[in-house]
Amino acid sequence: MTGEVVVHIVDDDEDLRQSLAFLLGSVGIQALTYPDAPAFLAEFDPAEPAVVIVDVRMPGMSGFGLQEELTGRGYPAPVVFCSAHGDIPMSVRALTRGAVNFLEKPYEPQKILEVVQQQQIEAGRRFAAHAARQEVVRRLDGLTQREREVLRFVLDGAPSQVVAHRLGTSVKTIDVHRARIKAKTGSESLGSLVRDILAHRVEV
């Protein structure tokens, strides 16, 4: 998986981003470069497993601004911040907002390679989990509001008799809903569907 994860370098320092891309390329890591955050947002593929290395201070949208935008989009890539003027409060801010590392410029080549290779593995894990979660969401898309209501009771472990009483309908009707939920979501059983929903923390 590691070799399949691209690295996005977002930095307004052209010499630095090109030298880093060359360093990563020398060990077989694909790197794409961008002069600023808007260029990255316009060009990147959100479905492609990736690591993002971003400078904190850039004209226009800062590295922190980019991180907030990516978080808002639910983009799962690990974010590594870098700065030539880093300090403890800045690094703490980055890490508490979800960054995986904070590196000072100029890079120590072996250190940056180790960080990137480690985060490529993490990116592979994150994107696989994200894809699995999106698949569960997709499977639930076809359910009606009443079927989702029944499913929420199923998640709570309520038997059909209890669900029927609370919804003011018959057990037979609830059993029909349960069968339709199973069929529409392509589940082997409602138990397996419940496990998938809980495992991926999907809201019903």
Residue frames as a rotation matrix with the C-alpha (Angstrom) as fourth column:
MET 1
0.565 0.825 0.000 0.00
0.825 -0.565 0.000 0.00
0.000 0.000 -1.000 0.00
THR 2
0.218 -0.511 -0.831 2.82
0.428 -0.715 0.552 2.41
-0.877 -0.477 0.063 0.84
GLY 3
-0.767 -0.625 0.146 3.98
0.380 -0.260 0.888 2.84
-0.517 0.736 0.437 -2.77
GLU 4
-0.362 0.719 0.593 0.41
0.855 0.004 0.518 3.58
0.370 0.695 -0.616 -3.89
VAL 5
0.523 0.558 -0.644 -0.09
0.796 -0.589 0.137 6.57
-0.303 -0.584 -0.753 -1.59
VAL 6
0.147 -0.437 0.888 0.71
0.655 -0.630 -0.418 9.92
0.741 0.642 0.194 -3.20
VAL 7
-0.160 -0.252 -0.954 2.22
0.885 -0.465 -0.025 12.82
-0.437 -0.848 0.298 -1.25
HIS 8
0.553 0.387 0.737 0.83
0.651 -0.753 -0.094 16.33
0.519 0.532 -0.669 -1.81
ILE 9
-0.375 -0.727 -0.576 3.30
0.902 -0.429 -0.045 19.14
-0.214 -0.536 0.817 -1.06
VAL 10
0.582 0.630 0.514 1.62
0.679 -0.724 0.119 22.52
0.447 0.280 -0.850 -0.56
ASP 11
0.174 -0.647 -0.742 4.21
0.721 -0.430 0.544 25.27
-0.671 -0.629 0.392 -0.13
ASP 12
0.970 0.223 -0.100 4.77
0.110 -0.766 -0.633 28.72
-0.218 0.603 -0.767 -1.63
ASP 13
0.190 -0.970 -0.150 8.55
-0.671 -0.239 0.702 28.17
-0.717 -0.033 -0.696 -1.59
GLU 14
0.809 0.220 -0.545 9.15
-0.582 0.436 -0.687 26.71
0.086 0.873 0.480 -5.04
ASP 15
-0.116 -0.940 -0.320 12.72
-0.735 0.298 -0.609 25.58
0.668 0.165 -0.725 -4.40
LEU 16
-0.615 -0.117 0.780 11.74
-0.733 0.449 -0.511 23.79
-0.290 -0.886 -0.362 -1.22
ARG 17
0.370 0.838 0.402 8.73
-0.577 0.546 -0.607 21.98
-0.728 -0.007 0.685 -2.64
GLN 18
0.729 -0.142 -0.669 10.66
-0.589 0.367 -0.720 20.87
0.348 0.919 0.184 -5.72
SER 19
-0.384 -0.923 -0.018 13.62
-0.745 0.321 -0.585 19.65
0.546 -0.211 -0.811 -3.68
LEU 20
-0.404 0.314 0.859 11.32
-0.686 0.518 -0.512 17.73
-0.606 -0.795 0.007 -1.36
ALA 21
0.720 0.681 -0.137 9.50
-0.573 0.472 -0.670 16.19
-0.391 0.560 0.730 -4.34
PHE 22
0.318 -0.701 -0.638 12.90
-0.674 0.306 -0.672 15.15
0.666 0.644 -0.376 -5.76
LEU 23
-0.623 -0.559 0.547 13.92
-0.779 0.376 -0.502 13.62
0.075 -0.739 -0.670 -2.43
LEU 24
0.021 0.719 0.695 10.71
-0.580 0.575 -0.577 11.61
-0.814 -0.391 0.429 -2.18
GLY 25
0.797 0.284 -0.533 10.95
-0.603 0.320 -0.731 10.58
-0.038 0.904 0.426 -5.82
SER 26
-0.114 -0.950 -0.291 14.45
-0.879 0.233 -0.417 9.26
0.464 0.208 -0.861 -5.22
VAL 27
-0.869 -0.130 0.477 12.98
-0.384 0.785 -0.486 6.53
-0.311 -0.606 -0.732 -3.00
GLY 28
-0.883 0.470 0.003 10.00
0.330 0.615 0.716 5.80
0.335 0.633 -0.698 -5.24
ILE 29
-0.332 0.792 -0.512 7.40
0.699 -0.157 -0.697 8.02
-0.633 -0.590 -0.502 -3.56
GLN 30
-0.258 0.325 0.910 5.11
0.825 -0.416 0.383 9.89
0.503 0.849 -0.161 -5.94
ALA 31
-0.356 0.103 -0.929 4.87
0.655 -0.682 -0.326 13.57
-0.667 -0.724 0.175 -4.97
LEU 32
0.094 0.453 0.887 2.68
0.862 -0.482 0.155 16.31
0.498 0.750 -0.436 -6.43
THR 33
-0.659 -0.468 -0.589 3.39
0.707 -0.651 -0.275 19.96
-0.255 -0.598 0.760 -5.72
TYR 34
0.365 0.817 0.447 1.21
0.828 -0.504 0.246 23.06
0.426 0.280 -0.860 -5.36
PRO 35
-0.549 -0.663 0.509 2.19
0.409 -0.744 -0.528 26.72
0.729 -0.082 0.680 -4.81
ASP 36
-0.783 0.342 0.519 -0.76
-0.602 -0.624 -0.498 27.47
0.154 -0.703 0.695 -2.53
ALA 37
-0.709 0.544 0.449 -3.85
-0.034 0.609 -0.793 26.03
-0.705 -0.577 -0.413 -0.89
PRO 38
0.251 0.873 -0.418 -6.36
-0.592 -0.203 -0.780 27.06
-0.766 0.443 0.466 -3.62
ALA 39
-0.117 -0.369 -0.922 -4.24
-0.963 0.269 0.015 25.30
0.242 0.890 -0.387 -6.27
PHE 40
-0.967 -0.240 0.084 -4.27
-0.254 0.911 -0.324 22.12
0.001 -0.335 -0.942 -4.21
LEU 41
-0.417 0.884 0.211 -8.02
-0.096 0.188 -0.977 22.29
-0.904 -0.428 0.006 -3.56
ALA 42
0.280 0.522 -0.805 -8.66
-0.825 -0.298 -0.480 22.77
-0.491 0.799 0.347 -7.28
GLU 43
0.005 -0.437 -0.900 -6.53
-0.906 0.379 -0.189 19.85
0.423 0.816 -0.394 -8.41
PHE 44
-0.793 -0.468 0.391 -6.38
-0.598 0.719 -0.353 17.05
-0.116 -0.514 -0.850 -5.83
ASP 45
-0.214 0.685 -0.696 -8.39
-0.321 0.624 0.712 13.84
0.922 0.376 0.087 -6.07
PRO 46
-0.096 0.189 0.977 -10.18
-0.983 -0.173 -0.063 13.34
0.157 -0.967 0.203 -2.73
ALA 47
0.878 0.475 0.066 -10.63
-0.479 0.872 0.103 9.62
-0.008 -0.122 0.993 -3.40
GLU 48
0.472 -0.784 -0.404 -6.92
0.012 0.464 -0.886 8.95
0.882 0.413 0.228 -3.92
PRO 49
0.803 -0.222 -0.553 -5.03
0.595 0.248 0.765 7.79
-0.033 -0.943 0.332 -0.79
ALA 50
0.287 -0.661 0.693 -2.60
0.305 -0.623 -0.720 10.54
0.908 0.418 0.023 0.12
VAL 51
0.112 -0.331 -0.937 -0.48
0.947 -0.251 0.201 12.36
-0.302 -0.910 0.285 2.68
VAL 52
0.706 0.149 0.693 -0.53
0.416 -0.878 -0.235 16.18
0.573 0.455 -0.682 2.72
ILE 53
-0.172 -0.778 -0.605 2.58
0.960 -0.271 0.074 18.17
-0.221 -0.568 0.793 3.65
VAL 54
0.498 0.509 0.702 1.63
0.654 -0.752 0.080 21.81
0.569 0.419 -0.708 4.06
ASP 55
-0.680 -0.716 0.162 3.46
0.501 -0.614 -0.610 24.98
0.536 -0.334 0.776 5.02
VAL 56
-0.196 0.609 -0.769 1.87
0.905 -0.191 -0.381 26.92
-0.379 -0.770 -0.513 7.87
ARG 57
0.060 0.146 -0.988 2.45
0.061 -0.988 -0.142 30.40
-0.996 -0.052 -0.068 6.46
MET 58
-0.594 -0.156 0.790 1.35
0.780 0.132 0.612 30.97
-0.199 0.979 0.043 2.88
PRO 59
-0.933 0.302 -0.194 -0.22
-0.337 -0.924 0.180 33.94
-0.125 0.233 0.964 1.07
GLY 60
-0.246 0.925 -0.289 -4.00
-0.651 0.064 0.757 33.81
0.719 0.374 0.586 1.13
MET 61
0.812 0.583 -0.029 -5.22
-0.401 0.593 0.698 30.64
0.424 -0.555 0.715 2.80
SER 62
-0.073 -0.859 0.507 -2.78
-0.996 0.040 -0.076 29.50
0.045 -0.511 -0.859 5.48
GLY 63
-0.734 -0.260 -0.628 -1.88
-0.267 0.960 -0.085 25.92
0.625 0.106 -0.774 6.27
PHE 64
-0.889 0.456 0.034 -4.29
0.090 0.246 -0.965 26.02
-0.448 -0.855 -0.260 9.19
GLY 65
-0.180 0.849 -0.497 -7.02
-0.784 -0.428 -0.448 27.31
-0.594 0.310 0.743 6.90
LEU 66
-0.260 0.009 -0.966 -6.39
-0.799 0.560 0.220 24.44
0.543 0.828 -0.138 4.50
GLN 67
-0.964 -0.121 -0.235 -6.50
0.029 0.836 -0.547 21.93
0.263 -0.535 -0.803 7.34
GLU 68
-0.606 0.795 -0.015 -9.87
-0.216 -0.183 -0.959 23.29
-0.766 -0.578 0.283 8.48
GLU 69
-0.034 0.572 -0.820 -11.22
-0.984 -0.161 -0.072 23.10
-0.173 0.805 0.568 4.93
LEU 70
-0.504 -0.233 -0.832 -10.09
-0.508 0.859 0.067 19.48
0.699 0.456 -0.551 4.52
THR 71
-0.982 0.188 0.001 -11.51
0.095 0.504 -0.859 18.52
-0.162 -0.843 -0.513 7.90
GLY 72
-0.350 0.902 -0.255 -14.82
-0.574 -0.421 -0.702 20.09
-0.740 -0.099 0.665 6.93
ARG 73
0.046 0.311 -0.949 -14.88
-0.970 0.243 0.033 17.98
0.240 0.919 0.312 3.78
GLY 74
0.753 0.223 0.620 -14.20
-0.474 0.837 0.274 14.80
-0.457 -0.500 0.736 5.74
TYR 75
0.605 -0.613 -0.508 -10.93
-0.455 0.258 -0.852 14.25
0.654 0.747 -0.122 3.87
PRO 76
0.999 -0.034 0.019 -9.04
0.004 0.582 0.813 11.49
-0.038 -0.812 0.582 5.75
ALA 77
0.471 -0.882 0.006 -5.46
0.348 0.180 -0.920 12.16
0.811 0.435 0.392 4.61
PRO 78
0.404 -0.457 -0.793 -2.83
0.862 -0.101 0.497 12.60
-0.308 -0.884 0.353 7.35
VAL 79
0.829 -0.118 0.546 -1.62
0.147 -0.897 -0.417 16.21
0.539 0.426 -0.726 7.43
VAL 80
0.180 -0.858 -0.482 2.01
0.972 0.081 0.218 17.05
-0.148 -0.508 0.849 8.19
PHE 81
0.990 0.141 0.010 2.72
0.142 -0.986 -0.084 20.72
-0.002 0.085 -0.996 8.92
CYS 82
0.061 -0.998 -0.002 6.04
0.997 0.061 -0.036 22.39
0.036 0.000 0.999 8.28
SER 83
0.960 0.211 0.186 7.42
0.209 -0.977 0.030 25.85
0.188 0.010 -0.982 8.98
ALA 84
-0.011 -0.987 0.162 10.69
0.579 -0.138 -0.803 27.75
0.815 0.085 0.573 8.98
HIS 85
-0.590 -0.118 0.798 9.36
-0.420 -0.800 -0.429 29.83
0.689 -0.588 0.423 11.86
GLY 86
0.222 0.730 -0.647 7.73
0.203 0.614 0.763 27.19
0.954 -0.300 -0.012 14.01
ASP 87
-0.615 -0.349 0.707 7.28
-0.643 -0.298 -0.706 27.52
0.457 -0.889 -0.041 17.74
ILE 88
-0.982 0.182 -0.043 5.67
0.173 0.799 -0.576 25.45
-0.070 -0.574 -0.816 20.48
PRO 89
-0.345 0.921 -0.179 2.25
-0.237 -0.270 -0.933 27.18
-0.908 -0.280 0.311 20.42
MET 90
-0.070 0.287 -0.955 2.09
-0.989 -0.143 0.030 26.78
-0.128 0.947 0.294 16.63
SER 91
-0.744 -0.268 -0.613 2.94
-0.407 0.909 0.096 23.09
0.531 0.320 -0.785 16.78
VAL 92
-0.874 0.480 0.078 0.47
0.151 0.421 -0.894 22.50
-0.462 -0.769 -0.441 19.60
ARG 93
-0.141 0.845 -0.515 -2.26
-0.643 -0.474 -0.601 24.23
-0.752 0.247 0.611 17.58
ALA 94
-0.259 -0.019 -0.966 -1.52
-0.919 0.312 0.240 22.05
0.297 0.950 -0.098 14.57
LEU 95
-0.896 -0.189 -0.402 -1.49
-0.107 0.970 -0.218 18.80
0.431 -0.152 -0.889 16.51
THR 96
-0.748 0.663 0.032 -4.60
0.048 0.101 -0.994 19.54
-0.662 -0.742 -0.107 18.55
ARG 97
0.038 0.775 -0.631 -6.48
-0.790 -0.364 -0.494 20.20
-0.612 0.517 0.598 15.32
GLY 98
0.801 0.416 0.431 -5.60
-0.190 0.858 -0.477 16.79
-0.568 0.300 0.766 13.95
ALA 99
0.486 -0.707 -0.514 -2.19
-0.763 -0.056 -0.644 17.13
0.426 0.705 -0.567 12.26
VAL 100
0.947 -0.139 -0.288 -0.02
0.213 0.947 0.242 14.04
0.239 -0.291 0.926 12.65
ASN 101
0.143 -0.952 -0.271 3.34
0.964 0.072 0.255 15.86
-0.223 -0.298 0.928 12.81
PHE 102
0.995 0.036 -0.092 4.98
0.021 -0.986 -0.166 19.28
-0.097 0.164 -0.982 12.79
LEU 103
0.352 -0.914 0.202 8.40
0.919 0.379 0.113 19.62
-0.180 0.145 0.973 11.15
GLU 104
0.529 -0.276 -0.802 10.81
-0.042 -0.953 0.300 22.53
-0.848 -0.125 -0.516 11.04
LYS 105
0.884 -0.320 0.341 12.45
0.366 0.018 -0.931 23.74
0.292 0.947 0.133 7.84
PRO 106
-0.086 -0.086 -0.993 14.95
-0.940 0.337 0.053 23.01
0.330 0.937 -0.110 6.47
TYR 107
0.865 0.501 0.019 14.09
-0.487 0.832 0.267 19.34
0.117 -0.240 0.964 6.50
GLU 108
-0.299 -0.843 0.447 16.50
-0.768 0.490 0.412 16.72
-0.566 -0.220 -0.794 7.74
PRO 109
-0.315 0.229 -0.921 16.26
-0.870 0.319 0.376 14.27
0.380 0.920 0.098 4.79
GLN 110
-0.824 -0.027 -0.566 16.16
0.071 0.986 -0.150 11.04
0.562 -0.164 -0.811 6.76
LYS 111
-0.833 0.534 -0.142 13.62
0.094 -0.117 -0.989 12.45
-0.545 -0.837 0.047 9.21
ILE 112
-0.257 0.779 -0.571 11.21
-0.836 -0.476 -0.273 13.62
-0.485 0.407 0.774 6.54
LEU 113
-0.447 0.056 -0.893 11.49
-0.631 0.687 0.360 10.30
0.634 0.724 -0.272 4.71
GLU 114
-0.942 0.076 -0.326 10.71
0.268 0.756 -0.597 8.38
0.202 -0.650 -0.733 7.89
VAL 115
-0.624 0.747 -0.230 7.72
-0.203 -0.439 -0.875 10.60
-0.755 -0.499 0.426 8.64
VAL 116
-0.217 0.548 -0.808 6.34
-0.970 -0.213 0.116 10.32
-0.108 0.809 0.577 5.12
GLN 117
-0.616 -0.061 -0.785 6.75
-0.348 0.915 0.202 6.55
0.706 0.398 -0.586 4.91
GLN 118
-0.933 0.307 -0.187 5.06
0.307 0.409 -0.860 6.12
-0.188 -0.859 -0.476 8.28
GLN 119
-0.421 0.811 -0.406 2.17
-0.370 -0.562 -0.740 8.36
-0.828 -0.161 0.536 7.27
GLN 120
-0.485 0.243 -0.840 1.74
-0.819 0.211 0.533 6.59
0.307 0.947 0.097 3.94
ILE 121
-0.844 0.176 -0.506 0.92
0.271 0.955 -0.120 3.46
0.463 -0.238 -0.854 5.92
GLU 122
-0.692 0.606 -0.393 -1.48
0.295 -0.260 -0.920 5.47
-0.659 -0.752 0.001 8.10
ALA 123
-0.479 0.509 -0.715 -3.06
-0.779 -0.622 0.078 7.00
-0.405 0.595 0.694 4.97
GLY 124
-0.716 0.191 -0.672 -3.68
-0.344 0.741 0.577 3.55
0.608 0.644 -0.465 3.54
ARG 125
-0.789 0.420 -0.449 -5.47
0.614 0.572 -0.544 2.57
0.029 -0.705 -0.709 6.74
ARG 126
-0.602 0.559 -0.570 -7.49
-0.012 -0.720 -0.694 5.78
-0.798 -0.411 0.440 6.92
PHE 127
-0.523 0.404 -0.751 -8.64
-0.846 -0.356 0.397 5.74
-0.107 0.842 0.528 3.31
ALA 128
-0.784 0.259 -0.564 -9.62
0.042 0.929 0.368 2.06
0.619 0.265 -0.739 3.52
ALA 129
-0.691 0.537 -0.484 -11.70
0.641 0.146 -0.753 2.79
-0.334 -0.831 -0.445 6.63
HIS 130
-0.558 0.465 -0.688 -13.22
-0.396 -0.877 -0.272 5.86
-0.730 0.120 0.673 4.97
ALA 131
-0.671 0.280 -0.687 -14.16
-0.654 0.213 0.726 3.86
0.350 0.936 0.040 1.87
ALA 132
-0.783 0.377 -0.496 -15.72
0.462 0.885 -0.057 1.13
0.417 -0.274 -0.867 4.02
ARG 133
-0.615 0.563 -0.552 -17.73
0.367 -0.415 -0.833 3.72
-0.698 -0.715 0.049 5.95
GLN 134
-0.560 0.389 -0.731 -18.94
-0.709 -0.682 0.180 5.36
-0.429 0.619 0.658 2.73
GLU 135
-0.788 0.268 -0.555 -20.04
-0.213 0.727 0.653 1.96
0.578 0.633 -0.515 1.47
VAL 136
-0.680 0.575 -0.455 -22.19
0.724 0.427 -0.543 1.45
-0.118 -0.698 -0.706 4.56
VAL 137
-0.512 0.477 -0.714 -23.68
-0.130 -0.865 -0.485 4.92
-0.849 -0.156 0.505 4.07
ARG 138
-0.705 0.208 -0.678 -24.42
-0.705 -0.101 0.702 4.05
0.077 0.973 0.218 0.44
ARG 139
-0.825 0.376 -0.422 -26.17
0.295 0.924 0.245 0.83
0.482 0.077 -0.873 1.46
LEU 140
-0.535 0.629 -0.564 -28.45
0.678 -0.078 -0.731 2.78
-0.504 -0.773 -0.385 3.81
ASP 141
-0.924 0.067 -0.377 -29.34
-0.207 -0.916 0.345 5.43
-0.322 0.396 0.860 1.23
GLY 142
-0.729 0.640 -0.243 -32.30
-0.159 0.188 0.969 3.51
0.666 0.745 -0.035 -0.16
LEU 143
-0.632 0.494 -0.597 -34.11
0.769 0.497 -0.402 3.11
0.098 -0.713 -0.694 3.16
THR 144
0.125 0.762 0.635 -37.32
0.332 -0.635 0.697 4.99
0.935 0.124 -0.332 3.85
GLN 145
-0.329 -0.195 0.924 -37.71
-0.658 -0.655 -0.372 7.14
0.678 -0.730 0.087 6.94
ARG 146
0.636 0.624 0.454 -39.83
-0.765 0.433 0.477 4.45
0.102 -0.650 0.753 8.62
GLU 147
0.793 -0.402 -0.458 -37.26
0.267 0.905 -0.331 1.77
0.547 0.141 0.825 7.79
ARG 148
-0.276 -0.904 0.328 -34.53
0.019 -0.346 -0.938 3.90
0.961 -0.253 0.112 9.34
GLU 149
0.017 0.382 0.924 -36.72
-0.918 -0.360 0.166 4.32
0.396 -0.851 0.345 12.41
VAL 150
0.944 0.326 -0.058 -37.11
-0.294 0.904 0.310 0.57
0.153 -0.275 0.949 12.69
LEU 151
0.412 -0.870 -0.270 -33.39
0.370 0.430 -0.824 0.11
0.833 0.240 0.499 12.14
ARG 152
-0.269 -0.493 0.827 -32.61
-0.546 -0.629 -0.553 2.46
0.793 -0.601 -0.100 15.03
PHE 153
0.537 0.515 0.668 -34.68
-0.843 0.341 0.415 0.20
-0.014 -0.786 0.618 17.28
VAL 154
0.912 -0.255 -0.321 -32.78
0.150 0.936 -0.317 -2.80
0.382 0.241 0.892 15.92
LEU 155
-0.008 -0.970 0.243 -29.52
0.002 -0.243 -0.970 -1.07
1.000 -0.008 0.004 16.80
ASP 156
-0.199 0.010 0.980 -30.80
-0.910 -0.374 -0.181 -0.71
0.365 -0.927 0.084 20.36
GLY 157
-0.958 -0.249 -0.143 -31.52
-0.203 0.938 -0.280 -4.44
0.204 -0.239 -0.949 20.44
ALA 158
-0.396 0.887 0.239 -35.31
-0.707 -0.128 -0.696 -4.09
-0.586 -0.444 0.677 20.63
PRO 159
-0.786 0.195 0.587 -37.33
0.395 0.889 0.233 -7.15
-0.476 0.415 -0.775 19.47
SER 160
-0.803 0.478 0.355 -40.14
0.249 -0.273 0.929 -6.78
0.541 0.835 0.100 16.94
GLN 161
0.070 0.888 -0.455 -42.84
0.904 0.136 0.405 -6.88
0.421 -0.440 -0.793 19.65
VAL 162
-0.054 -0.177 -0.983 -41.32
0.734 -0.674 0.081 -3.87
-0.677 -0.717 0.166 21.42
VAL 163
-0.939 -0.334 -0.086 -40.80
0.174 -0.674 0.718 -1.96
-0.298 0.659 0.691 18.17
ALA 164
-0.529 0.816 0.233 -44.38
0.528 0.101 0.843 -2.62
0.664 0.569 -0.485 17.10
HIS 165
0.234 0.624 -0.745 -45.72
0.972 -0.159 0.171 -1.38
-0.012 -0.765 -0.644 20.43
ARG 166
-0.270 -0.437 -0.858 -43.64
0.517 -0.818 0.254 1.81
-0.813 -0.375 0.446 20.34
LEU 167
-0.980 -0.122 -0.156 -44.54
-0.067 -0.537 0.841 2.60
-0.186 0.835 0.518 16.73
GLY 168
-0.279 0.960 -0.004 -48.20
-0.519 -0.155 -0.841 1.69
-0.808 -0.233 0.542 17.15
THR 169
0.063 0.264 -0.963 -48.26
-0.963 0.271 0.011 -1.01
0.264 0.926 0.271 14.49
SER 170
0.922 0.353 0.158 -48.27
-0.381 0.902 0.203 -4.81
-0.071 -0.248 0.966 14.23
VAL 171
0.172 -0.863 0.474 -45.40
-0.281 0.418 0.864 -7.23
-0.944 -0.282 -0.170 14.70
LYS 172
0.357 0.015 0.934 -46.04
0.747 0.596 -0.296 -8.50
-0.561 0.803 0.201 11.17
THR 173
0.966 0.020 0.259 -45.52
0.178 -0.777 -0.604 -4.98
0.189 0.629 -0.754 9.77
ILE 174
0.583 -0.803 0.122 -42.26
-0.694 -0.414 0.589 -4.60
-0.422 -0.429 -0.799 11.69
ASP 175
0.110 -0.534 0.839 -41.06
0.157 0.842 0.516 -7.95
-0.982 0.075 0.176 10.41
VAL 176
0.697 0.176 0.695 -41.81
0.706 -0.004 -0.708 -6.78
-0.122 0.984 -0.127 6.86
HIS 177
0.917 -0.392 0.078 -39.75
-0.379 -0.915 -0.137 -3.66
0.125 0.096 -0.987 7.48
ARG 178
0.319 -0.832 0.455 -36.88
-0.496 0.262 0.828 -5.75
-0.808 -0.490 -0.329 8.86
ALA 179
0.263 -0.172 0.949 -36.94
0.619 0.785 -0.029 -7.97
-0.740 0.596 0.313 5.77
ARG 180
0.880 0.103 0.464 -36.93
0.442 -0.538 -0.718 -4.94
0.176 0.837 -0.519 3.48
ILE 181
0.738 -0.673 0.051 -34.01
-0.622 -0.649 0.437 -3.37
-0.261 -0.354 -0.898 5.37
LYS 182
0.131 -0.689 0.712 -32.04
-0.058 0.712 0.700 -6.57
-0.990 -0.132 0.053 4.96
ALA 183
0.392 0.092 0.916 -32.85
0.820 0.417 -0.393 -6.79
-0.418 0.904 0.088 1.24
LYS 184
0.971 0.060 0.233 -32.27
0.173 -0.848 -0.501 -3.14
0.167 0.526 -0.834 0.40
THR 185
0.605 -0.785 0.135 -28.89
-0.744 -0.496 0.448 -3.03
-0.284 -0.371 -0.884 2.15
GLY 186
0.476 -0.404 -0.781 -27.73
-0.469 0.634 -0.614 -6.33
0.744 0.659 0.113 0.69
SER 187
-0.224 -0.551 0.804 -27.02
-0.971 0.051 -0.235 -7.68
0.089 -0.833 -0.547 4.16
GLU 188
-0.663 -0.053 -0.747 -26.66
-0.093 0.996 0.012 -11.34
0.743 0.078 -0.665 5.05
SER 189
-0.016 0.654 -0.756 -28.52
0.923 0.301 0.241 -10.56
0.385 -0.694 -0.608 8.25
LEU 190
0.743 0.300 0.599 -29.60
0.072 -0.924 0.374 -7.58
0.666 -0.235 -0.708 10.30
GLY 191
0.847 -0.485 -0.219 -26.94
0.312 0.120 0.943 -8.60
-0.431 -0.867 0.252 12.81
SER 192
-0.051 -0.907 0.418 -24.18
0.967 0.059 0.247 -8.16
-0.248 0.417 0.874 10.23
LEU 193
0.171 0.197 0.965 -25.64
0.564 -0.823 0.068 -4.81
0.808 0.533 -0.252 9.19
VAL 194
0.978 0.200 0.064 -25.67
0.047 -0.509 0.860 -3.65
0.204 -0.838 -0.507 12.80
ARG 195
0.470 -0.874 -0.123 -22.03
0.653 0.250 0.715 -4.68
-0.595 -0.417 0.688 13.19
ASP 196
-0.179 -0.528 0.830 -21.08
0.948 -0.319 0.002 -2.70
0.263 0.787 0.558 10.06
ILE 197
0.515 0.465 0.720 -22.96
0.289 -0.885 0.365 0.39
0.807 0.019 -0.590 11.25
LEU 198
0.987 -0.131 -0.092 -21.38
0.060 -0.227 0.972 0.29
-0.148 -0.965 -0.216 14.69
ALA 199
0.309 -0.937 0.163 -17.89
0.840 0.349 0.416 -0.55
-0.447 0.008 0.895 13.40
HIS 200
-0.433 -0.476 0.765 -17.86
0.841 -0.518 0.154 2.45
0.323 0.710 0.625 11.08
ARG 201
-0.559 0.228 -0.797 -19.85
0.532 -0.638 -0.556 4.78
-0.636 -0.735 0.236 13.34
VAL 202
-0.849 0.355 0.390 -22.47
0.255 -0.371 0.893 5.51
0.462 0.858 0.224 10.74
GLU 203
-0.760 0.647 -0.062 -25.48
-0.297 -0.431 -0.852 7.57
-0.578 -0.629 0.520 11.77
VAL 204
-0.703 0.591 0.395 -28.79
0.710 0.618 0.339 6.01
-0.044 0.519 -0.854 10.79
